[in-house]
Amino acid sequence: MEKEDNNQVESLLKQVEEREEELIRLVSDLISYPTIAPPARNTADIQQYIEGYLRAAGMAVDKWESYPGDWNIAAKKEGTDRTKYHSLLLNGHVDVATVEEEEKSQWKYAPFSPRVEERTLYGRGAADMKGGLGACLFALRLLHDHGIELKGDVLLEAVTGEEVGEAGTKQCCERGYTADYALVADTSNCRVHGQGGVITGWITVKSDSTHHDGTRRNMIHAGGGLKGASAIEKMAKLIAALQELERHWAVTKSYPGFPPGTNTINPAVIEGGRHPAFIADECRLWVTVHFYPNESAEEVANEIEAHLLATAKADVWLKDHLPTFTWGGASMIEDKGEVFPAFSIDEAHPALSVLKTVHQTVFEAPLEIEMSTSVNDGGWLAEYGMPTICYGPGKLAHAHGVNEQLDIDELVRYTKALVAFIYKWCNTEKRGE
Ligand SMILES: [Zn+2]
């Protein structure tokens, strides 16, 4: 049996090489759909293409609209002995980072007209992550064309909204799609990545009365007699308190695999004041908070609230005008907020040892495991109980950048490792679970 398996894997790996042109064409096709987010709402066509591809690979496809013009796909092929054998979920997002107007002239080729030059594929999304998604689709197609029936289930999610916090992946989880192991094919330079988490939040300071600019003397100088304050100046005090907390976190918290102080609190956007003729009566600060895998988004939000409320209670004006908080959100476009849960890597998981073996064979180098400071949808899969890794082709330095690119030899090797991994893991019997 083992020998037969090895022969199957051998011939699958050979097929990846022989059908390389087809793989490049597939990834190029995916890149040619300008699925930029924001503005998003532009994935109907690419998802129709992917749906057709998956059906041709023998998968059952569930497709639904998440926002008008944006579609998610969850596809599944049931295994022939599915209760006894391991299942695998592959995940990739179809949206890509926006191409800014001023950067367009710096691109060698038009971002959505993919081109190959010296074994490098150029185009928006080549690294993040139409290369990885294309490899997943191609691997499923190869298995199908080989007439291989896996014993365990294999699932593929092609989701929208990853770039703008709309977590199509979370919707797939809510619809009940799950597996024994989950692999996000997002940019990781063919290493295994876990990640810290991210939550955004709005902090608001608001006065209950609005004062004219001419009253400032009465508000701030001896004998003025007017009790009031500038919301902007009070926010400055809260920003200083956030820096204190950030430093405290850097000193007291840590997590293996992260440089100390990765758990930052970034005052990213500030809005406030109405006109130079007024004292600012409202100020809103948008923060980005990074946290470690042993913390939850809710916990760090609570810590920030407690610290800022204590700061405010020690201030003569803020104590009667306590700041308010809005945490997270379901979309950077719709409600200006997002959450990406963290996930760590279970190094003892049997699926990871399978991946280590196939990776070593294909890349002739050991599989590296590290924690990423970047985030993707994998956090949601972990949040819904799946042991999860990020493992995909492409470099983070190229993701979202000018002349985004993917090395074709890396893509080919990745696809080989992936198809061998799917074959082996989905034909591995569950043990005592
Ligand atoms: Zn990505």
Boltz pocket constraint, residues with backbone or C-beta under 6 A from the ligand:
constraints:
  - pocket:
      binder: B
      contacts: [[A, 93], [A, 128], [A, 129], [A, 162], [A, 186], [A, 187], [A, 375], [A, 376]]
      max_distance: 6.0
